[in-house]
Amino acid sequence: MSIRPTEILLRQVSRILDITFEDGAHFELPCEYLRVYSPSAEVRGHGPGQEVLQVGKEDVTIRDIEPVGHYAVRLSFSDGHDSGLYTWSLLYELGRDQAANWQRYLERLQAAGHVRRSPD
C-alpha cells in the first residue's frame, strides 16, 4: 500500500519541490536531484548497468507538474525532459534516501571527471 502526498508545492525561486505525505513525512527535493534521478528509460536505461549519468543539470527547473491518475505525477523540466512517471512511492523513496542518493551522484560525477558547478 502506497503512502500518498497531502501537499505538493513547487518553489520556483529555490528550485525545490516541497512534498508532504499522509504519514507526516516532509521532503524538500531539489529540481536538479529529481532530474538526475528521473525514472525515465533515458536516465535509468532498460536494465541494471544501463544508467546514463546526467551532467549539467545544476540550473534545471520544473516547468509543469501533471497529475497522472491517483498514483503519480509527470514532471516537465526546463531542459525539455518530461518522460518518466514519479509515483508516490518513488517520490517517498527519493525523499527518504536523498542524502545517500545525492552522495552517490556526486561520486559518479567525480569518477566521470565532471566538475559540478554551483547553480546560478
Biopython code that builds the backbone (N, CA, C, O; Angstrom):
import numpy as np
from Bio.PDB.StructureBuilder import StructureBuilder

atoms = [
    (1, "MET", "N", (0.842, -1.180, 0.000)),
    (1, "MET", "CA", (0.000, 0.000, 0.000)),
    (1, "MET", "C", (0.884, 1.240, 0.000)),
    (1, "MET", "O", (1.831, 1.338, 0.781)),
    (2, "SER", "N", (0.578, 2.156, -0.854)),
    (2, "SER", "CA", (1.393, 3.352, -1.045)),
    (2, "SER", "C", (0.931, 4.489, -0.129)),
    (2, "SER", "O", (-0.265, 4.675, 0.096)),
    (3, "ILE", "N", (1.881, 5.230, 0.382)),
    (3, "ILE", "CA", (1.585, 6.428, 1.156)),
    (3, "ILE", "C", (1.421, 7.575, 0.162)),
    (3, "ILE", "O", (2.287, 7.794, -0.686)),
    (4, "ARG", "N", (0.328, 8.294, 0.265)),
    (4, "ARG", "CA", (0.030, 9.355, -0.691)),
    (4, "ARG", "C", (0.423, 10.720, -0.140)),
    (4, "ARG", "O", (0.414, 10.934, 1.072)),
    (5, "PRO", "N", (0.768, 11.644, -1.038)),
    (5, "PRO", "CA", (1.086, 13.001, -0.585)),
    (5, "PRO", "C", (-0.179, 13.762, -0.213)),
    (5, "PRO", "O", (-1.242, 13.560, -0.801)),
    (6, "THR", "N", (-0.044, 14.630, 0.764)),
    (6, "THR", "CA", (-1.146, 15.507, 1.133)),
    (6, "THR", "C", (-0.927, 16.909, 0.570)),
    (6, "THR", "O", (-1.869, 17.693, 0.454)),
    (7, "GLU", "N", (0.331, 17.221, 0.220)),
    (7, "GLU", "CA", (0.629, 18.536, -0.350)),
    (7, "GLU", "C", (1.882, 18.444, -1.219)),
    (7, "GLU", "O", (2.882, 17.835, -0.839)),
    (8, "ILE", "N", (1.800, 19.063, -2.391)),
    (8, "ILE", "CA", (2.954, 19.194, -3.281)),
    (8, "ILE", "C", (3.031, 20.658, -3.670)),
    (8, "ILE", "O", (2.083, 21.211, -4.229)),
    (9, "LEU", "N", (4.150, 21.278, -3.376)),
    (9, "LEU", "CA", (4.328, 22.698, -3.640)),
    (9, "LEU", "C", (5.654, 22.898, -4.369)),
    (9, "LEU", "O", (6.698, 22.440, -3.906)),
    (10, "LEU", "N", (5.606, 23.577, -5.498)),
    (10, "LEU", "CA", (6.819, 23.890, -6.244)),
    (10, "LEU", "C", (7.280, 25.286, -5.874)),
    (10, "LEU", "O", (6.551, 26.261, -6.056)),
    (11, "ARG", "N", (8.483, 25.375, -5.358)),
    (11, "ARG", "CA", (9.073, 26.676, -5.030)),
    (11, "ARG", "C", (10.061, 27.018, -6.145)),
    (11, "ARG", "O", (11.192, 26.532, -6.161)),
    (12, "GLN", "N", (9.620, 27.853, -7.064)),
    (12, "GLN", "CA", (10.389, 28.158, -8.277)),
    (12, "GLN", "C", (11.727, 28.827, -7.971)),
    (12, "GLN", "O", (12.750, 28.434, -8.531)),
    (13, "VAL", "N", (11.739, 29.818, -7.104)),
    (13, "VAL", "CA", (12.963, 30.589, -6.859)),
    (13, "VAL", "C", (14.063, 29.700, -6.285)),
    (13, "VAL", "O", (15.214, 29.779, -6.717)),
    (14, "SER", "N", (13.718, 28.858, -5.318)),
    (14, "SER", "CA", (14.728, 27.996, -4.706)),
    (14, "SER", "C", (14.870, 26.659, -5.429)),
    (14, "SER", "O", (15.707, 25.837, -5.055)),
    (15, "ARG", "N", (14.050, 26.436, -6.473)),
    (15, "ARG", "CA", (14.096, 25.200, -7.273)),
    (15, "ARG", "C", (13.918, 23.961, -6.398)),
    (15, "ARG", "O", (14.707, 23.018, -6.457)),
    (16, "ILE", "N", (12.870, 23.987, -5.593)),
    (16, "ILE", "CA", (12.578, 22.909, -4.648)),
    (16, "ILE", "C", (11.140, 22.425, -4.855)),
    (16, "ILE", "O", (10.214, 23.225, -4.989)),
    (17, "LEU", "N", (10.975, 21.099, -4.878)),
    (17, "LEU", "CA", (9.645, 20.510, -4.817)),
    (17, "LEU", "C", (9.436, 20.106, -3.365)),
    (17, "LEU", "O", (10.109, 19.214, -2.850)),
    (18, "ASP", "N", (8.504, 20.768, -2.723)),
    (18, "ASP", "CA", (8.206, 20.567, -1.313)),
    (18, "ASP", "C", (7.023, 19.600, -1.252)),
    (18, "ASP", "O", (5.949, 19.902, -1.772)),
    (19, "ILE", "N", (7.213, 18.449, -0.624)),
    (19, "ILE", "CA", (6.172, 17.438, -0.627)),
    (19, "ILE", "C", (5.982, 16.863, 0.779)),
    (19, "ILE", "O", (6.942, 16.500, 1.459)),
    (20, "THR", "N", (4.706, 16.793, 1.193)),
    (20, "THR", "CA", (4.340, 16.236, 2.490)),
    (20, "THR", "C", (3.447, 15.027, 2.252)),
    (20, "THR", "O", (2.544, 15.071, 1.417)),
    (21, "PHE", "N", (3.696, 13.959, 2.980)),
    (21, "PHE", "CA", (2.928, 12.722, 2.834)),
    (21, "PHE", "C", (1.986, 12.534, 4.017)),
    (21, "PHE", "O", (2.152, 13.149, 5.070)),
    (22, "GLU", "N", (0.998, 11.671, 3.819)),
    (22, "GLU", "CA", (-0.038, 11.468, 4.826)),
    (22, "GLU", "C", (0.491, 10.883, 6.135)),
    (22, "GLU", "O", (-0.188, 10.960, 7.159)),
    (23, "ASP", "N", (1.682, 10.304, 6.120)),
    (23, "ASP", "CA", (2.260, 9.807, 7.373)),
    (23, "ASP", "C", (3.051, 10.895, 8.110)),
    (23, "ASP", "O", (3.659, 10.633, 9.148)),
    (24, "GLY", "N", (3.038, 12.129, 7.557)),
    (24, "GLY", "CA", (3.733, 13.256, 8.174)),
    (24, "GLY", "C", (5.131, 13.493, 7.638)),
    (24, "GLY", "O", (5.746, 14.511, 7.957)),
    (25, "ALA", "N", (5.649, 12.574, 6.829)),
    (25, "ALA", "CA", (6.982, 12.774, 6.244)),
    (25, "ALA", "C", (6.961, 13.997, 5.333)),
    (25, "ALA", "O", (6.012, 14.210, 4.577)),
    (26, "HIS", "N", (8.009, 14.787, 5.416)),
    (26, "HIS", "CA", (8.116, 16.014, 4.616)),
    (26, "HIS", "C", (9.500, 16.053, 3.977)),
    (26, "HIS", "O", (10.516, 15.875, 4.649)),
    (27, "PHE", "N", (9.520, 16.290, 2.663)),
    (27, "PHE", "CA", (10.784, 16.320, 1.936)),
    (27, "PHE", "C", (10.869, 17.575, 1.088)),
    (27, "PHE", "O", (9.867, 18.035, 0.540)),
    (28, "GLU", "N", (12.066, 18.124, 0.983)),
    (28, "GLU", "CA", (12.355, 19.237, 0.091)),
    (28, "GLU", "C", (13.324, 18.708, -0.961)),
    (28, "GLU", "O", (14.515, 18.539, -0.700)),
    (29, "LEU", "N", (12.794, 18.453, -2.150)),
    (29, "LEU", "CA", (13.571, 17.793, -3.194)),
    (29, "LEU", "C", (13.982, 18.800, -4.262)),
    (29, "LEU", "O", (13.126, 19.342, -4.960)),
    (30, "PRO", "N", (15.288, 19.057, -4.398)),
    (30, "PRO", "CA", (15.753, 19.996, -5.418)),
    (30, "PRO", "C", (15.411, 19.499, -6.828)),
    (30, "PRO", "O", (15.422, 18.296, -7.091)),
    (31, "CYS", "N", (15.113, 20.426, -7.717)),
    (31, "CYS", "CA", (14.793, 20.083, -9.106)),
    (31, "CYS", "C", (15.933, 19.304, -9.752)),
    (31, "CYS", "O", (15.693, 18.329, -10.464)),
    (32, "GLU", "N", (17.157, 19.723, -9.510)),
    (32, "GLU", "CA", (18.304, 19.019, -10.076)),
    (32, "GLU", "C", (18.317, 17.559, -9.624)),
    (32, "GLU", "O", (18.548, 16.664, -10.438)),
    (33, "TYR", "N", (18.077, 17.314, -8.358)),
    (33, "TYR", "CA", (18.052, 15.958, -7.816)),
    (33, "TYR", "C", (16.961, 15.128, -8.496)),
    (33, "TYR", "O", (17.208, 13.993, -8.905)),
    (34, "LEU", "N", (15.768, 15.685, -8.616)),
    (34, "LEU", "CA", (14.671, 14.968, -9.279)),
    (34, "LEU", "C", (14.998, 14.689, -10.741)),
    (34, "LEU", "O", (14.641, 13.636, -11.269)),
    (35, "ARG", "N", (15.668, 15.621, -11.389)),
    (35, "ARG", "CA", (16.009, 15.433, -12.808)),
    (35, "ARG", "C", (17.048, 14.327, -12.995)),
    (35, "ARG", "O", (16.904, 13.488, -13.885)),
    (36, "VAL", "N", (18.084, 14.320, -12.169)),
    (36, "VAL", "CA", (19.145, 13.321, -12.358)),
    (36, "VAL", "C", (18.716, 11.940, -11.884)),
    (36, "VAL", "O", (19.341, 10.944, -12.247)),
    (37, "TYR", "N", (17.655, 11.865, -11.077)),
    (37, "TYR", "CA", (17.101, 10.577, -10.653)),
    (37, "TYR", "C", (15.748, 10.309, -11.310)),
    (37, "TYR", "O", (14.902, 9.616, -10.745)),
    (38, "SER", "N", (15.553, 10.857, -12.492)),
    (38, "SER", "CA", (14.311, 10.623, -13.240)),
    (38, "SER", "C", (14.096, 9.124, -13.443)),
    (38, "SER", "O", (15.051, 8.385, -13.683)),
    (39, "PRO", "N", (12.848, 8.680, -13.345)),
    (39, "PRO", "CA", (12.558, 7.265, -13.564)),
    (39, "PRO", "C", (12.469, 6.885, -15.047)),
    (39, "PRO", "O", (12.105, 5.754, -15.370)),
    (40, "SER", "N", (12.790, 7.797, -15.933)),
    (40, "SER", "CA", (12.677, 7.531, -17.368)),
    (40, "SER", "C", (13.746, 6.560, -17.860)),
    (40, "SER", "O", (14.810, 6.430, -17.255)),
    (41, "ALA", "N", (13.451, 5.890, -18.950)),
    (41, "ALA", "CA", (14.431, 4.990, -19.571)),
    (41, "ALA", "C", (15.642, 5.772, -20.061)),
    (41, "ALA", "O", (16.750, 5.238, -20.101)),
    (42, "GLU", "N", (15.438, 7.030, -20.434)),
    (42, "GLU", "CA", (16.543, 7.883, -20.891)),
    (42, "GLU", "C", (17.615, 8.020, -19.809)),
    (42, "GLU", "O", (18.800, 8.134, -20.120)),
    (43, "VAL", "N", (17.204, 8.008, -18.552)),
    (43, "VAL", "CA", (18.123, 8.162, -17.430)),
    (43, "VAL", "C", (18.500, 6.806, -16.841)),
    (43, "VAL", "O", (19.678, 6.537, -16.605)),
    (44, "ARG", "N", (17.522, 5.967, -16.607)),
    (44, "ARG", "CA", (17.759, 4.679, -15.935)),
    (44, "ARG", "C", (18.161, 3.556, -16.874)),
    (44, "ARG", "O", (18.647, 2.517, -16.426)),
    (45, "GLY", "N", (17.966, 3.753, -18.165)),
    (45, "GLY", "CA", (18.244, 2.683, -19.104)),
    (45, "GLY", "C", (17.153, 1.631, -19.046)),
    (45, "GLY", "O", (16.092, 1.853, -18.461)),
    (46, "HIS", "N", (17.417, 0.498, -19.648)),
    (46, "HIS", "CA", (16.416, -0.566, -19.700)),
    (46, "HIS", "C", (16.805, -1.760, -18.840)),
    (46, "HIS", "O", (16.221, -2.837, -18.966)),
    (47, "GLY", "N", (17.782, -1.574, -17.973)),
    (47, "GLY", "CA", (18.195, -2.659, -17.096)),
    (47, "GLY", "C", (19.381, -2.227, -16.259)),
    (47, "GLY", "O", (19.959, -1.166, -16.495)),
    (48, "PRO", "N", (19.744, -3.035, -15.289)),
    (48, "PRO", "CA", (20.879, -2.710, -14.419)),
    (48, "PRO", "C", (22.155, -2.466, -15.232)),
    (48, "PRO", "O", (22.456, -3.186, -16.184)),
    (49, "GLY", "N", (22.884, -1.438, -14.831)),
    (49, "GLY", "CA", (24.134, -1.112, -15.504)),
    (49, "GLY", "C", (23.968, -0.245, -16.736)),
    (49, "GLY", "O", (24.959, 0.116, -17.371)),
    (50, "GLN", "N", (22.741, 0.097, -17.087)),
    (50, "GLN", "CA", (22.490, 0.918, -18.275)),
    (50, "GLN", "C", (22.158, 2.364, -17.929)),
    (50, "GLN", "O", (21.765, 3.135, -18.805)),
    (51, "GLU", "N", (22.310, 2.736, -16.670)),
    (51, "GLU", "CA", (22.010, 4.090, -16.246)),
    (51, "GLU", "C", (22.895, 5.083, -17.004)),
    (51, "GLU", "O", (24.055, 4.797, -17.301)),
    (52, "VAL", "N", (22.329, 6.251, -17.310)),
    (52, "VAL", "CA", (23.064, 7.295, -18.020)),
    (52, "VAL", "C", (23.293, 8.452, -17.057)),
    (52, "VAL", "O", (22.339, 9.074, -16.589)),
    (53, "LEU", "N", (24.556, 8.740, -16.763)),
    (53, "LEU", "CA", (24.901, 9.830, -15.856)),
    (53, "LEU", "C", (24.435, 11.158, -16.449)),
    (53, "LEU", "O", (24.766, 11.484, -17.589)),
    (54, "GLN", "N", (23.681, 11.908, -15.686)),
    (54, "GLN", "CA", (23.167, 13.200, -16.113)),
    (54, "GLN", "C", (24.124, 14.291, -15.637)),
    (54, "GLN", "O", (24.437, 14.371, -14.449)),
    (55, "VAL", "N", (24.581, 15.117, -16.552)),
    (55, "VAL", "CA", (25.501, 16.199, -16.196)),
    (55, "VAL", "C", (24.925, 17.533, -16.669)),
    (55, "VAL", "O", (24.094, 17.579, -17.577)),
    (56, "GLY", "N", (25.380, 18.612, -16.040)),
    (56, "GLY", "CA", (24.961, 19.948, -16.457)),
    (56, "GLY", "C", (23.525, 20.282, -16.101)),
    (56, "GLY", "O", (22.890, 21.075, -16.796)),
    (57, "LYS", "N", (23.002, 19.700, -15.042)),
    (57, "LYS", "CA", (21.601, 19.927, -14.658)),
    (57, "LYS", "C", (21.476, 20.862, -13.457)),
    (57, "LYS", "O", (20.417, 20.925, -12.832)),
    (58, "GLU", "N", (22.537, 21.585, -13.128)),
    (58, "GLU", "CA", (22.556, 22.428, -11.939)),
    (58, "GLU", "C", (21.448, 23.490, -11.931)),
    (58, "GLU", "O", (20.917, 23.815, -10.869)),
    (59, "ASP", "N", (21.096, 24.031, -13.100)),
    (59, "ASP", "CA", (20.124, 25.126, -13.163)),
    (59, "ASP", "C", (18.741, 24.687, -13.627)),
    (59, "ASP", "O", (17.879, 25.533, -13.869)),
    (60, "VAL", "N", (18.512, 23.388, -13.756)),
    (60, "VAL", "CA", (17.225, 22.918, -14.260)),
    (60, "VAL", "C", (16.111, 23.276, -13.268)),
    (60, "VAL", "O", (16.308, 23.266, -12.053)),
    (61, "THR", "N", (14.959, 23.586, -13.817)),
    (61, "THR", "CA", (13.772, 23.864, -13.011)),
    (61, "THR", "C", (12.635, 22.973, -13.502)),
    (61, "THR", "O", (12.717, 22.358, -14.565)),
    (62, "ILE", "N", (11.588, 22.923, -12.711)),
    (62, "ILE", "CA", (10.379, 22.210, -13.118)),
    (62, "ILE", "C", (9.424, 23.242, -13.700)),
    (62, "ILE", "O", (9.087, 24.229, -13.047)),
    (63, "ARG", "N", (8.993, 23.006, -14.934)),
    (63, "ARG", "CA", (8.057, 23.922, -15.598)),
    (63, "ARG", "C", (6.608, 23.547, -15.345)),
    (63, "ARG", "O", (5.739, 24.417, -15.291)),
    (64, "ASP", "N", (6.340, 22.239, -15.188)),
    (64, "ASP", "CA", (4.958, 21.806, -15.049)),
    (64, "ASP", "C", (4.893, 20.513, -14.250)),
    (64, "ASP", "O", (5.784, 19.668, -14.335)),
    (65, "ILE", "N", (3.833, 20.374, -13.478)),
    (65, "ILE", "CA", (3.548, 19.155, -12.732)),
    (65, "ILE", "C", (2.178, 18.678, -13.179)),
    (65, "ILE", "O", (1.172, 19.353, -12.959)),
    (66, "GLU", "N", (2.146, 17.513, -13.807)),
    (66, "GLU", "CA", (0.892, 16.978, -14.337)),
    (66, "GLU", "C", (0.492, 15.731, -13.551)),
    (66, "GLU", "O", (1.229, 14.745, -13.535)),
    (67, "PRO", "N", (-0.671, 15.771, -12.899)),
    (67, "PRO", "CA", (-1.135, 14.570, -12.188)),
    (67, "PRO", "C", (-1.392, 13.427, -13.177)),
    (67, "PRO", "O", (-1.881, 13.651, -14.284)),
    (68, "VAL", "N", (-1.061, 12.218, -12.769)),
    (68, "VAL", "CA", (-1.324, 11.018, -13.564)),
    (68, "VAL", "C", (-2.122, 10.080, -12.668)),
    (68, "VAL", "O", (-1.568, 9.451, -11.767)),
    (69, "GLY", "N", (-3.412, 9.990, -12.918)),
    (69, "GLY", "CA", (-4.273, 9.174, -12.083)),
    (69, "GLY", "C", (-4.183, 9.597, -10.634)),
    (69, "GLY", "O", (-4.027, 10.779, -10.327)),
    (70, "HIS", "N", (-4.282, 8.623, -9.744)),
    (70, "HIS", "CA", (-4.182, 8.889, -8.308)),
    (70, "HIS", "C", (-2.907, 8.298, -7.735)),
    (70, "HIS", "O", (-2.840, 7.987, -6.545)),
    (71, "TYR", "N", (-1.875, 8.140, -8.596)),
    (71, "TYR", "CA", (-0.690, 7.430, -8.130)),
    (71, "TYR", "C", (0.635, 8.081, -8.504)),
    (71, "TYR", "O", (1.688, 7.615, -8.068)),
    (72, "ALA", "N", (0.609, 9.162, -9.315)),
    (72, "ALA", "CA", (1.891, 9.702, -9.796)),
    (72, "ALA", "C", (1.719, 11.114, -10.346)),
    (72, "ALA", "O", (0.607, 11.626, -10.479)),
    (73, "VAL", "N", (2.868, 11.726, -10.662)),
    (73, "VAL", "CA", (2.915, 12.977, -11.405)),
    (73, "VAL", "C", (3.966, 12.849, -12.504)),
    (73, "VAL", "O", (4.924, 12.085, -12.384)),
    (74, "ARG", "N", (3.766, 13.605, -13.564)),
    (74, "ARG", "CA", (4.773, 13.738, -14.617)),
    (74, "ARG", "C", (5.358, 15.141, -14.445)),
    (74, "ARG", "O", (4.632, 16.135, -14.449)),
    (75, "LEU", "N", (6.668, 15.201, -14.296)),
    (75, "LEU", "CA", (7.355, 16.480, -14.144)),
    (75, "LEU", "C", (7.955, 16.879, -15.484)),
    (75, "LEU", "O", (8.642, 16.086, -16.128)),
    (76, "SER", "N", (7.690, 18.124, -15.902)),
    (76, "SER", "CA", (8.304, 18.665, -17.110)),
    (76, "SER", "C", (9.394, 19.631, -16.676)),
    (76, "SER", "O", (9.142, 20.593, -15.950)),
    (77, "PHE", "N", (10.609, 19.359, -17.133)),
    (77, "PHE", "CA", (11.763, 20.155, -16.728)),
    (77, "PHE", "C", (12.122, 21.197, -17.782)),
    (77, "PHE", "O", (11.750, 21.069, -18.948)),
    (78, "SER", "N", (12.844, 22.223, -17.360)),
    (78, "SER", "CA", (13.214, 23.320, -18.244)),
    (78, "SER", "C", (14.174, 22.908, -19.353)),
    (78, "SER", "O", (14.337, 23.647, -20.324)),
    (79, "ASP", "N", (14.816, 21.742, -19.234)),
    (79, "ASP", "CA", (15.709, 21.268, -20.303)),
    (79, "ASP", "C", (14.958, 20.416, -21.335)),
    (79, "ASP", "O", (15.570, 19.815, -22.217)),
    (80, "GLY", "N", (13.620, 20.373, -21.214)),
    (80, "GLY", "CA", (12.809, 19.630, -22.172)),
    (80, "GLY", "C", (12.485, 18.209, -21.752)),
    (80, "GLY", "O", (11.643, 17.564, -22.377)),
    (81, "HIS", "N", (13.124, 17.708, -20.718)),
    (81, "HIS", "CA", (12.870, 16.343, -20.269)),
    (81, "HIS", "C", (11.495, 16.267, -19.608)),
    (81, "HIS", "O", (11.193, 17.042, -18.700)),
    (82, "ASP", "N", (10.663, 15.329, -20.068)),
    (82, "ASP", "CA", (9.335, 15.182, -19.464)),
    (82, "ASP", "C", (8.828, 13.742, -19.499)),
    (82, "ASP", "O", (7.625, 13.500, -19.404)),
    (83, "SER", "N", (9.745, 12.795, -19.634)),
    (83, "SER", "CA", (9.317, 11.397, -19.620)),
    (83, "SER", "C", (9.635, 10.787, -18.263)),
    (83, "SER", "O", (10.537, 11.240, -17.558)),
    (84, "GLY", "N", (8.900, 9.782, -17.919)),
    (84, "GLY", "CA", (9.072, 9.133, -16.627)),
    (84, "GLY", "C", (8.010, 9.599, -15.656)),
    (84, "GLY", "O", (7.775, 10.797, -15.501)),
    (85, "LEU", "N", (7.377, 8.656, -15.010)),
    (85, "LEU", "CA", (6.346, 8.974, -14.023)),
    (85, "LEU", "C", (6.925, 8.849, -12.617)),
    (85, "LEU", "O", (7.526, 7.836, -12.259)),
    (86, "TYR", "N", (6.732, 9.886, -11.847)),
    (86, "TYR", "CA", (7.170, 9.905, -10.456)),
    (86, "TYR", "C", (5.998, 9.442, -9.603)),
    (86, "TYR", "O", (5.121, 10.232, -9.253)),
    (87, "THR", "N", (5.991, 8.144, -9.272)),
    (87, "THR", "CA", (4.921, 7.609, -8.440)),
    (87, "THR", "C", (5.087, 8.124, -7.017)),
    (87, "THR", "O", (6.149, 8.613, -6.630)),
    (88, "TRP", "N", (4.002, 8.000, -6.246)),
    (88, "TRP", "CA", (4.086, 8.446, -4.849)),
    (88, "TRP", "C", (5.177, 7.678, -4.109)),
    (88, "TRP", "O", (5.933, 8.259, -3.331)),
    (89, "SER", "N", (5.256, 6.375, -4.353)),
    (89, "SER", "CA", (6.277, 5.594, -3.647)),
    (89, "SER", "C", (7.686, 5.995, -4.078)),
    (89, "SER", "O", (8.595, 6.019, -3.248)),
    (90, "LEU", "N", (7.884, 6.312, -5.357)),
    (90, "LEU", "CA", (9.206, 6.766, -5.811)),
    (90, "LEU", "C", (9.561, 8.096, -5.165)),
    (90, "LEU", "O", (10.683, 8.263, -4.687)),
    (91, "LEU", "N", (8.633, 9.044, -5.140)),
    (91, "LEU", "CA", (8.915, 10.339, -4.512)),
    (91, "LEU", "C", (9.240, 10.168, -3.032)),
    (91, "LEU", "O", (10.114, 10.852, -2.498)),
    (92, "TYR", "N", (8.535, 9.257, -2.375)),
    (92, "TYR", "CA", (8.806, 8.989, -0.963)),
    (92, "TYR", "C", (10.215, 8.416, -0.802)),
    (92, "TYR", "O", (10.972, 8.854, 0.065)),
    (93, "GLU", "N", (10.559, 7.444, -1.633)),
    (93, "GLU", "CA", (11.899, 6.841, -1.573)),
    (93, "GLU", "C", (12.981, 7.870, -1.877)),
    (93, "GLU", "O", (14.015, 7.893, -1.210)),
    (94, "LEU", "N", (12.757, 8.722, -2.874)),
    (94, "LEU", "CA", (13.741, 9.755, -3.198)),
    (94, "LEU", "C", (13.935, 10.708, -2.027)),
    (94, "LEU", "O", (15.053, 11.153, -1.765)),
    (95, "GLY", "N", (12.867, 11.018, -1.330)),
    (95, "GLY", "CA", (12.984, 11.868, -0.149)),
    (95, "GLY", "C", (13.692, 11.169, 0.984)),
    (95, "GLY", "O", (14.607, 11.726, 1.590)),
    (96, "ARG", "N", (13.278, 9.952, 1.275)),
    (96, "ARG", "CA", (13.857, 9.178, 2.367)),
    (96, "ARG", "C", (15.352, 8.923, 2.154)),
    (96, "ARG", "O", (16.132, 8.963, 3.105)),
    (97, "ASP", "N", (15.743, 8.662, 0.915)),
    (97, "ASP", "CA", (17.120, 8.282, 0.602)),
    (97, "ASP", "C", (17.932, 9.408, -0.023)),
    (97, "ASP", "O", (18.978, 9.165, -0.623)),
    (98, "GLN", "N", (17.450, 10.640, 0.116)),
    (98, "GLN", "CA", (18.065, 11.776, -0.582)),
    (98, "GLN", "C", (19.557, 11.933, -0.284)),
    (98, "GLN", "O", (20.346, 12.099, -1.213)),
    (99, "ALA", "N", (19.952, 11.886, 0.953)),
    (99, "ALA", "CA", (21.367, 12.117, 1.293)),
    (99, "ALA", "C", (22.269, 11.073, 0.640)),
    (99, "ALA", "O", (23.287, 11.422, 0.043)),
    (100, "ALA", "N", (21.906, 9.804, 0.748)),
    (100, "ALA", "CA", (22.725, 8.731, 0.166)),
    (100, "ALA", "C", (22.714, 8.801, -1.361)),
    (100, "ALA", "O", (23.751, 8.620, -2.000)),
    (101, "ASN", "N", (21.547, 9.063, -1.942)),
    (101, "ASN", "CA", (21.457, 9.161, -3.407)),
    (101, "ASN", "C", (22.310, 10.318, -3.920)),
    (101, "ASN", "O", (23.031, 10.170, -4.907)),
    (102, "TRP", "N", (22.230, 11.463, -3.255)),
    (102, "TRP", "CA", (22.980, 12.634, -3.706)),
    (102, "TRP", "C", (24.486, 12.381, -3.602)),
    (102, "TRP", "O", (25.241, 12.752, -4.501)),
    (103, "GLN", "N", (24.914, 11.764, -2.530)),
    (103, "GLN", "CA", (26.338, 11.446, -2.369)),
    (103, "GLN", "C", (26.798, 10.505, -3.481)),
    (103, "GLN", "O", (27.879, 10.684, -4.043)),
    (104, "ARG", "N", (25.983, 9.511, -3.793)),
    (104, "ARG", "CA", (26.305, 8.570, -4.867)),
    (104, "ARG", "C", (26.397, 9.301, -6.212)),
    (104, "ARG", "O", (27.277, 9.003, -7.021)),
    (105, "TYR", "N", (25.505, 10.240, -6.448)),
    (105, "TYR", "CA", (25.536, 11.028, -7.678)),
    (105, "TYR", "C", (26.826, 11.850, -7.767)),
    (105, "TYR", "O", (27.474, 11.874, -8.814)),
    (106, "LEU", "N", (27.195, 12.516, -6.684)),
    (106, "LEU", "CA", (28.422, 13.313, -6.673)),
    (106, "LEU", "C", (29.651, 12.441, -6.921)),
    (106, "LEU", "O", (30.574, 12.845, -7.627)),
    (107, "GLU", "N", (29.656, 11.254, -6.340)),
    (107, "GLU", "CA", (30.773, 10.324, -6.558)),
    (107, "GLU", "C", (30.834, 9.864, -8.011)),
    (107, "GLU", "O", (31.923, 9.732, -8.568)),
    (108, "ARG", "N", (29.691, 9.621, -8.626)),
    (108, "ARG", "CA", (29.661, 9.216, -10.035)),
    (108, "ARG", "C", (30.163, 10.349, -10.934)),
    (108, "ARG", "O", (30.891, 10.106, -11.897)),
    (109, "LEU", "N", (29.771, 11.589, -10.614)),
    (109, "LEU", "CA", (30.262, 12.736, -11.383)),
    (109, "LEU", "C", (31.777, 12.824, -11.290)),
    (109, "LEU", "O", (32.460, 12.994, -12.300)),
    (110, "GLN", "N", (32.294, 12.708, -10.085)),
    (110, "GLN", "CA", (33.734, 12.797, -9.872)),
    (110, "GLN", "C", (34.460, 11.682, -10.629)),
    (110, "GLN", "O", (35.476, 11.933, -11.278)),
    (111, "ALA", "N", (33.950, 10.467, -10.548)),
    (111, "ALA", "CA", (34.582, 9.332, -11.241)),
    (111, "ALA", "C", (34.583, 9.537, -12.759)),
    (111, "ALA", "O", (35.466, 9.045, -13.461)),
    (112, "ALA", "N", (33.576, 10.274, -13.256)),
    (112, "ALA", "CA", (33.490, 10.532, -14.695)),
    (112, "ALA", "C", (34.319, 11.758, -15.100)),
    (112, "ALA", "O", (34.408, 12.095, -16.280)),
    (113, "GLY", "N", (34.928, 12.425, -14.093)),
    (113, "GLY", "CA", (35.744, 13.587, -14.389)),
    (113, "GLY", "C", (34.945, 14.866, -14.608)),
    (113, "GLY", "O", (35.467, 15.838, -15.155)),
    (114, "HIS", "N", (33.715, 14.872, -14.196)),
    (114, "HIS", "CA", (32.868, 16.063, -14.343)),
    (114, "HIS", "C", (32.890, 16.870, -13.061)),
    (114, "HIS", "O", (32.713, 16.325, -11.972)),
    (115, "VAL", "N", (33.108, 18.161, -13.191)),
    (115, "VAL", "CA", (33.092, 19.054, -12.042)),
    (115, "VAL", "C", (31.739, 19.737, -11.994)),
    (115, "VAL", "O", (31.383, 20.492, -12.899)),
    (116, "ARG", "N", (30.990, 19.473, -10.943)),
    (116, "ARG", "CA", (29.671, 20.097, -10.778)),
    (116, "ARG", "C", (29.877, 21.523, -10.313)),
    (116, "ARG", "O", (30.563, 21.768, -9.320)),
    (117, "ARG", "N", (29.289, 22.455, -11.024)),
    (117, "ARG", "CA", (29.407, 23.854, -10.643)),
    (117, "ARG", "C", (28.233, 24.240, -9.752)),
    (117, "ARG", "O", (27.221, 23.541, -9.709)),
    (118, "SER", "N", (28.372, 25.357, -9.041)),
    (118, "SER", "CA", (27.277, 25.838, -8.213)),
    (118, "SER", "C", (26.181, 26.377, -9.116)),
    (118, "SER", "O", (26.474, 27.028, -10.119)),
    (119, "PRO", "N", (24.913, 26.116, -8.776)),
    (119, "PRO", "CA", (23.812, 26.640, -9.588)),
    (119, "PRO", "C", (23.807, 28.167, -9.572)),
    (119, "PRO", "O", (24.249, 28.797, -8.611)),
    (120, "ASP", "N", (23.300, 28.742, -10.656)),
    (120, "ASP", "CA", (23.200, 30.219, -10.736)),
    (120, "ASP", "C", (22.205, 30.758, -9.743)),
    (120, "ASP", "O", (21.997, 31.969, -9.673)),
]
sb = StructureBuilder()
sb.init_structure("model")
sb.init_model(0)
sb.init_chain("A")
sb.init_seg("    ")
for serial, (resi, resn, name, xyz) in enumerate(atoms, 1):
    if name == "N":
        sb.init_residue(resn, " ", resi, " ")
    sb.init_atom(name, np.array(xyz, "f"), 0.0, 1.0, " ", f" {name:<3s}", serial, name[0])
structure = sb.get_structure()
